[in-house]
Amino acid sequence: MKVLKFGGTSVGSPQRMMQVADIIAGVHGKKIVVLSAVSGTTNTLVSISDFCQNDQKEEAIKVAEELKEQYHQFVKDLFNDEDFVLRNIDFVNQKFADIKSLINEEFKEQVAKMFVAQGELMSTHLFTEYLSSIGKSATLLPALDFMTLDEYAEPDLKTTKVKLESALKSIGENVIITQGYIARNVSGGTDNLRRGGSDYSATIIGAVVKAEEVQIWTDIDGMHNNDPRVVQPTHPLAHLSFEEASELAYFGAKVLHPHCIVPAQMFEVPVRIKNTMDPKAHGTLISVEKDTEAAVKAIAAKDHITAIKVKSNRMVMAYGFLRRVFEVFEKYRTPIDMITTSEIAVSLTIDNNEHLREIKEEISQYATVEVDKDQTIICIVGDLIAERKGVGSAIFEALDDIPIRMISYGGSRNNISLLVPQEYKKDSLVKLHKALFK
């Protein structure tokens, strides 16, 4: 069995949805197809939810009506058969009647989550109907029947596995359609996976069914060896290990969210990134296999980083000083990206400034705190990269005129990370590209 995930742009128009049907037909064997909402839908539903939260219900209804008209046209362009047009117009009308009911409810967090779930519910229904209209057999299996979150709002793989395996036993068709992103929480309410969305759904499903492969179909041909928006030319990477892909995803590569790789890595299920616009392209295969030939595989950059330097008020760092610092970040649920230490100071970076003021105030009670915003982490990725001779010297020679704020070298066996002011990002990526990919 394979799991195929198609994002919002891949199902963003009737023509794209038809193309997805062709791609699925070319994949042999049983497959679970995970769909996102039609591109733009989730953002619109979020805006409707925001209007409701601010008690602007008339504006919410107006936006909902505009979106409904877009879906009416979508249906008319997707189906040739008049019967399919009429019954799917009825379906759309019912979904927007549900949305209007949500608008009229008292706003709660649960209502907000039900708003954003409607996009996937519509896209999967319309796609299953389209397959039926062209004579293709498929079963729509609601994600809310099996995708489960635990008490910490994290995926409950054990429960999801039991429910999904049970559901699959009664399905004979080779094509099973389900929703990405949405799930049930421990209270039984509609919820979502937040980080990674539909990609996360696909890798969770692939992991629990021990799929042959998870295919993430998007609008680019895999992970590239550098940011193609900044550096030219770049090329897609044919293969990455799970560790390399995780580093790239975490430090700036937008193709996959780092959380998506975790379930697949746990169960050693290969993940392949494919291009909907160029289905014959190889894409990027992510697996347990390691490439020991190339010292450097790729470079990524993560913007909007804040550097924090904490200096002990005592001449020698007191026992427990680091623990006290880290407890503050834990208290405010603020992850740390990079960290370097000396005898009397620690420097670290964060990408979320929501609680920066509180963090600074608490630590300032026993240390001096300096904050530098608008920084960029440059991440150089490769297998055992920190142990390769000559890589470090090549990096630092390339950046000899770039002010480097922090260096993480050897903290991971798969990456070397540098912190530079954001205005030096492009220059850094270009120089490293020339030096490392001759």
For each residue, the residues with C-beta under 8 A, 3 or more apart:
1: 29 30 31 32 209 211 212
2: 27 29 30 31 32 211 212 213 214 215
3: 31 32 33 34 202 203 205 206 209 211 213 214 215
4: 23 24 27 31 32 33 34 202 215 217
5: 33 34 35 36 180 198 199 201 202 214 215 216 217
6: 10 11 20 33 34 35 36 217 276
7: 10 11 36 39 198 199 216 217 218 219
8: 11 12 36 37 38 39 40 41 42
9: 12 16 39 218 219 276
10: 6 7 16 19 20 36 217 218 219 276
11: 6 7 8 16 17 20 35 36 38 39 123 127
12: 8 9 16 38 39 40
13: 16 17 74 77
14: 17 18 74 77 78
15: 18 19
16: 9 10 11 12 13 19 20 276
17: 11 13 14 20 21 78 126 127 130
18: 14 15 21 22 78 130
19: 10 15 16 22 23 276
20: 6 10 11 16 17 23 24 127 217 276
21: 17 18 24 25 127 130 131 134 136
22: 18 19 25 26
23: 4 19 20 26 27 217 276 279
24: 4 20 21 27 31 33 175
25: 21 22 136
26: 22 23 279
27: 2 4 23 24 31 215
28:
29: 1 2 174 212
30: 1 2 174 175 176
31: 1 2 3 4 24 27 174 175 176
32: 1 2 3 4 141 176 178 205 209 211
33: 3 4 5 6 24 127 138 175 176 177 178
34: 3 4 5 6 178 179 180 198 201 202 205
35: 5 6 11 120 123 124 127 177 178 179 180 198
36: 5 6 7 8 10 11 39 42 119 120 123 180 181 197 198
37: 8 41 42 45 118 119 120 122 123 181
38: 8 11 12 41 74 119 122 123
39: 7 8 9 11 12 36
40: 8 12 43 44
41: 8 37 38 44 45 67 118 119 122 123
42: 8 36 37 45 46 116 119
43: 40 46 47
44: 40 41 47 48 63 67
45: 37 41 42 48 49 67 99 115 116 118 119
46: 42 43 49 50 115 116
47: 43 44 50 51 63
48: 44 45 51 52 60 63 64 67 99 103 115
49: 45 46 52 53 60 107 111 112 115 116
50: 46 47 53 54
51: 47 48 54 56 57 59 60 63
52: 48 49 55 56 57 60 102 103 107 111 112 115
53: 49 50 107 112
54: 50 51
55: 52 107
56: 51 52 59 60
57: 51 52 60 61 103 104
58: 61 62
59: 51 56 62 63
60: 48 49 51 52 56 57 63 64 103
61: 57 58 64 65 100 103
62: 58 59 65 66
63: 44 47 48 51 59 60 66 67
64: 48 60 61 67 68 96 99 100 103
65: 61 62 68 69 96
66: 62 63 69 70
67: 41 44 45 48 63 64 70 71 96
68: 64 65 71 72 92 93 96
69: 65 66 72 73
70: 66 67 73 74
71: 67 68 74 75 92 96 122
72: 68 69 75 76 89 92
73: 69 70 76 77
74: 13 14 38 70 71 77 78 126
75: 71 72 78 79 85 88 89 92 126
76: 72 73 79 85 89
77: 13 14 73 74
78: 14 17 18 74 75 88 126 130
79: 75 76 84 85 88 129 130 133
80: 84 133
81: 84 85 133
82: 85 86
83: 86 87
84: 79 80 81 87 88 129 132 133
85: 75 76 79 81 82 88 89
86: 82 83 89 90
87: 83 84 90 91 129
88: 75 78 79 84 85 91 92 125 126 129
89: 72 75 76 85 86 92 93
90: 86 87 93 94
91: 87 88 94 95 122 125 126 129
92: 68 71 72 75 88 89 95 96 122
93: 68 89 90 96 97
94: 90 91 97 98
95: 91 92 98 99 118 121 122
96: 64 65 67 68 71 92 93 99 100
97: 93 94 100 101
98: 94 95 101 102 118
99: 45 48 64 95 96 102 103 115 118
100: 61 64 96 97 103 104
101: 97 98 104 105
102: 52 98 99 105 111 114 115
103: 48 52 57 60 61 64 99 100
104: 57 100 101
105: 101 102 108 111
106: 111
107: 49 52 53 55 111 112
108: 105 111 112
109: 112 113
110: 113 114 189 190
111: 49 52 102 105 106 107 108 114 115
112: 49 52 53 107 108 109 115 116
113: 109 110 116 117 189 190 191 192
114: 102 110 111 117 118 190
115: 45 46 48 49 52 99 102 111 112 118
116: 42 45 46 49 112 113 119 181 192
117: 113 114 120 121 179 181 182 190 192
118: 37 41 45 95 98 99 114 115 121 122
119: 36 37 38 41 42 45 116 122 123
120: 35 36 37 117 123 124 143 179 180 181 182 198
121: 95 117 118 124 125 179 182
122: 37 38 41 71 91 92 95 118 119 125 126
123: 11 35 36 37 38 41 119 120 126 127 179
124: 35 120 121 127 128 140 177 178 179
125: 88 91 121 122 128 129 140
126: 17 74 75 78 88 91 122 123 129 130
127: 11 17 20 21 33 35 123 124 130 131 177
128: 124 125 131 132 138 139 140 177
129: 79 84 87 88 91 125 126 132 133
130: 17 18 21 78 79 126 127 133 134
131: 21 127 128 134 136 137 138 175 177
132: 84 128 129 135 136 137 138
133: 79 80 81 84 129 130
134: 21 130 131
135: 132
136: 21 25 131 132 175
137: 131 132 173 174 175
138: 33 128 131 132 173 175 176 177
139: 128 171 173 175 176 177
140: 124 125 128 177 178
141: 32 145 146 167 171 176 177 178
142: 145 178 179
143: 120 146 147 178 179 180 181 182 183 201
144: 147 179 182 183 184 190
145: 141 142 163 167
146: 141 143 160 163 164 167
147: 143 144 155 160 182 183 184 193 201 204 205
148: 155 156 159 160 163 183 184
149: 153 154 155 156 183 184 185 186 191 193
150: 153 154 155 156 159 186
151: 186
152:
153: 149 150 185 191 194
154: 149 150
155: 147 148 149 150 160 183 193 200 204 263
156: 148 149 150 159 160
157: 160 161 204 207 208 263
158: 161 162
159: 148 150 156 162 163
160: 146 147 148 155 156 157 163 164 204 205 208
161: 157 158 164 165 208 209
162: 158 159 165 166
163: 145 146 148 159 160 166 167
164: 146 160 161 167 168 205 208 209
165: 161 162 168 169 208 209
166: 162 163 169
167: 141 145 146 163 164 170 171
168: 164 165 171 176 209
169: 165 166
170: 167
171: 139 141 167 168 176
172:
173: 137 138 139 176
174: 29 30 31 137
175: 24 30 31 33 131 136 137 138 139
176: 30 31 32 33 138 139 141 168 171 173
177: 33 35 124 127 128 131 138 139 140 141
178: 32 33 34 35 124 140 141 142 143 201 205
179: 34 35 117 120 121 123 124 142 143 144 182 198 201
180: 5 34 35 36 120 143 197 198 199 200 201 202
181: 36 37 116 117 120 143 192 193 197 198 200 201
182: 117 120 121 143 144 147 179 190 191 192 193
183: 143 144 147 148 149 155 191 192 193 201
184: 144 147 148 149 188 189 190 191
185: 149 153 188 189 190 191
186: 149 150 151
187:
188: 184 185
189: 110 113 184 185
190: 110 113 114 117 144 182 184 185
191: 113 149 153 182 183 184 185
192: 113 116 117 181 182 183 197
193: 147 149 155 181 182 183 196 197 200 201 204
194: 153 197
195: 200 257 259
196: 193 199 200 256 257 258 259 260
197: 36 180 181 192 193 194 200 201 257
198: 5 7 34 35 36 120 179 180 181 201 202
199: 5 7 180 196 202 203 216 256 257 260
200: 155 180 181 193 195 196 197 203 204 257 259 260 263
201: 5 34 143 147 178 179 180 181 183 193 197 198 204 205
202: 3 4 5 34 180 198 199 205 206 214 216 260
203: 3 199 200 206 207 214 260 261 262 263 264 269 271
204: 147 155 157 160 193 200 201 207 208 263
205: 3 32 34 147 160 164 178 201 202 208 209 211 214
206: 3 202 203 209 211 213 214 263 264 267 269 271
207: 157 203 204 210 211 263 264 266 267 269
208: 157 160 161 164 165 204 205 263 267
209: 1 3 32 161 164 165 168 205 206
210: 207 267 269
211: 1 2 3 32 205 206 207 214 269
212: 1 2 29 270
213: 2 3 206 269 270 271 272
214: 2 3 5 202 203 205 206 211 264 269 270 271 272
215: 2 3 4 5 27 271 272 273 274
216: 5 7 199 202 255 256 260 271 272 273 274
217: 4 5 6 7 10 20 23 274 275 276
218: 7 9 10 255 273 274 275 276
219: 7 9 10 275 276 277
220: 224 236 255 275
221: 236 273 274 275 278 281 282 283
222: 236 237 238 255 273 274 275 281 282 283 284
223: 236 237 240 245 248 253 255 256 273 284 298
224: 220 227 228 234 235 236 237 253 298
225: 234 235 236 237 297 298 299 433 437
226: 230 231 234 298 299 300 429 432 433 437
227: 224 230 231 234 252 299 300 301 429
228: 224 231 232 234
229:
230: 226 227 301 425 426 429 430
231: 226 227 228 234 429 430 433
232: 228
233:
234: 224 225 226 227 228 231 433
235: 224 225
236: 220 221 222 223 224 225 281 282 283 284
237: 222 223 224 225 240 284 297 298
238: 222 282 284 285
239: 284 285 286 287 289 291
240: 223 237 244 245 248 284 285 286 297 298
241: 244 245 286 287 288 289 290 291 383 414
242: 245 246 261 264 265 286 287 288
243: 246 247 383 413 414
244: 240 241 247 248 297 298 381 382 383 414
245: 223 240 241 242 248 249 256 261 271 284 286
246: 242 243 249 250 258 261 262 265
247: 243 244 250 251 300 379 381 412 414 415
248: 223 240 244 245 251 252 253 298 300 379 381
249: 245 246 253 255 256 257 258 260 261
250: 246 247 258 302
251: 247 248 300 301 302 337 377 379 381 415 417
252: 227 248 300 301 302 303 377 379
253: 223 224 248 249 256 298 300
254:
255: 216 218 220 222 223 249 273 284
256: 196 199 216 223 245 249 253 260 261 271 273
257: 195 196 197 199 200 249 260
258: 196 246 249 250 261 262
259: 195 196 200 262
260: 196 199 200 202 203 216 249 256 257 263 264 271
261: 203 242 245 246 249 256 258 264 265 271 286
262: 203 246 258 259 265 266
263: 155 157 200 203 204 206 207 208 260 266 267 269
264: 203 206 207 214 242 260 261 267 268 269 270 271 286
265: 242 246 261 262 268 288
266: 207 262 263
267: 206 207 208 210 263 264
268: 264 265 287 288
269: 203 206 207 210 211 213 214 263 264
270: 212 213 214 264 285 286 287
271: 203 206 213 214 215 216 245 256 260 261 264 285 286 287
272: 213 214 215 216 283 284 285 286
273: 215 216 218 221 222 223 255 256 283 284 286
274: 215 216 217 218 221 222 279 281 283
275: 217 218 219 220 221 222 278 279 281 283
276: 6 9 10 16 19 20 23 217 218 219 279
277: 219
278: 221 275 281
279: 23 26 274 275 276
280:
281: 221 222 236 274 275 278
282: 221 222 236 238 285
283: 221 222 236 272 273 274 275
284: 222 223 236 237 238 239 240 245 255 272 273
285: 238 239 240 270 271 272 282
286: 239 240 241 242 245 261 264 270 271 272 273
287: 239 241 242 268 270 271
288: 241 242 265 268
289: 239 241
290: 241 383
291: 239 241 294 297 383
292: 383 384
293:
294: 291 297 382 383
295: 382 385 388 390 391
296: 299 380 381 382 385 391 436 437
297: 225 237 240 244 291 294 381 382 383
298: 223 224 225 226 237 240 244 248 253 380 381 382
299: 225 226 227 296 378 379 380 381 429 432 433 436
300: 226 227 247 248 251 252 253 378 379 381
301: 227 230 251 252 376 377 378 379 425 428 429
302: 250 251 252 305 337 351 376 377 379
303: 252 376 422 425
304: 351 374 422
305: 302 337 349 350 351 375 376 377 419 422
306: 349 350 351 353 356 371 372 373 375
307: 347 348 349 371 372 373 375 405 406 419
308: 347 348 349 350 359 360 369 370 371 372
309: 345 346 347 369 370 371 372
310: 325 345 346 347 348 363 367 368 369
311: 344 345 367 368 369 370
312: 316 317 318 321 344 345 366 367
313: 366 367 368
314: 317 318 344
315: 344
316: 312 343 344
317: 312 314 321 322 343 344 345
318: 312 314 321
319:
320: 323 324
321: 312 317 318 324 325 367
322: 317 325 326 341 346
323: 320 326 327
324: 320 321 327 328 366
325: 310 321 322 328 329 346 363 367
326: 322 323 329 330 336
327: 323 324 330 331
328: 324 325 331 332 359 362 363
329: 325 326 332 334 335 336 350 359
330: 326 327 333
331: 327 328 362
332: 328 329 354 355 358 359
333: 330 355
334: 329 350 352 354 355 359
335: 329 350 351 352
336: 326 329 339 348 349 350
337: 251 302 305 348 349 350 351 377 417
338: 348 349 377 406 408 411 417 419
339: 336 346 347 348 349 408 411
340: 346 347 348 406 407 408
341: 322 345 346 347
342: 345 346
343: 316 317
344: 311 312 314 315 316 317
345: 309 310 311 312 317 341 342
346: 309 310 322 325 339 340 341 342
347: 307 308 309 310 339 340 341 406
348: 307 308 310 336 337 338 339 340
349: 305 306 307 308 336 337 338 339 375 377 406 419
350: 305 306 308 329 334 335 336 337 353 356
351: 302 304 305 306 335 337
352: 334 335 355
353: 306 350 356 373
354: 332 334
355: 332 333 334 352 358 359
356: 306 350 353 359 360 371
357: 360 361
358: 332 355 361 362
359: 308 328 329 332 334 355 356 362 363
360: 308 356 357 363 364 369 371
361: 357 358 364 365
362: 328 331 358 359 365
363: 310 325 328 359 360 366 367 369
364: 360 361 367 368 369
365: 361 362
366: 312 313 324 363
367: 310 311 312 313 321 325 363 364
368: 310 311 313 364
369: 308 309 310 311 360 363 364
370: 308 309 311
371: 306 307 308 309 356 360
372: 306 307 308 309 375 405
373: 306 307 353
374: 304 421 422 423
375: 305 306 307 349 372 405 419 420 421 422
376: 301 302 303 305 419 420 421 422 424 425 428
377: 251 252 301 302 305 337 338 349 417 418 419
378: 299 300 301 417 418 419 420 425 428 429 432
379: 247 248 251 252 299 300 301 302 415 416 417
380: 296 298 299 385 391 395 415 416 417 418 432 436
381: 244 247 248 251 296 297 298 299 300 385 414 415
382: 244 294 295 296 297 298 385 388 391 414 415
383: 241 243 244 290 291 292 294 297 413 414
384: 292 387 388 413 414
385: 295 296 380 381 382 388 391 413 414 415 416
386: 391 392 409 410 412 413 415 416
387: 384 413
388: 295 382 384 385 391
389:
390: 295 393 394
391: 295 296 380 382 385 386 388 394 395 416 436
392: 386 395 396 409 416
393: 390 396 397
394: 390 391 397 398 435 436
395: 380 391 392 398 399 416 418 432 435 436
396: 392 393 399 400
397: 393 394 400 435
398: 394 395 431 432 434 435 436
399: 395 396 402 404 418 420 428 431 432
400: 396 397
401:
402: 399 420 424 427 428 431
403: 420 421 424
404: 399 407 418 419 420
405: 307 372 375 419 420 421
406: 307 338 340 347 349 417 418 419
407: 340 404 416 417 418 419
408: 338 339 340 411 412 415 416 417 418
409: 386 392 416
410: 386
411: 338 339 408 417
412: 247 386 408 415 417
413: 243 383 384 385 386 387
414: 241 243 244 247 381 382 383 384 385
415: 247 251 379 380 381 382 385 386 408 412
416: 379 380 385 386 391 392 395 407 408 409
417: 251 337 338 377 378 379 380 406 407 408 411 412
418: 377 378 380 395 399 404 406 407 408 428
419: 305 307 338 349 375 376 377 378 404 405 406 407
420: 375 376 378 399 402 403 404 405 424 425 428
421: 374 375 376 403 405 424
422: 303 304 305 374 375 376 425
423: 374
424: 376 402 403 420 421 427 428
425: 230 301 303 376 378 420 422 428 429
426: 230 429 430
427: 402 424 430 431
428: 301 376 378 399 402 418 420 424 425 431 432
429: 226 227 230 231 299 301 378 425 426 432 433
430: 230 231 426 427 433 434
431: 398 399 402 427 428 434 435
432: 226 299 378 380 395 398 399 428 429 435 436
433: 225 226 231 234 299 429 430 436 437
434: 398 430 431 437 438
435: 394 395 397 398 431 432 438
436: 296 299 380 391 394 395 398 432 433
437: 225 226 296 433 434
438: 434 435
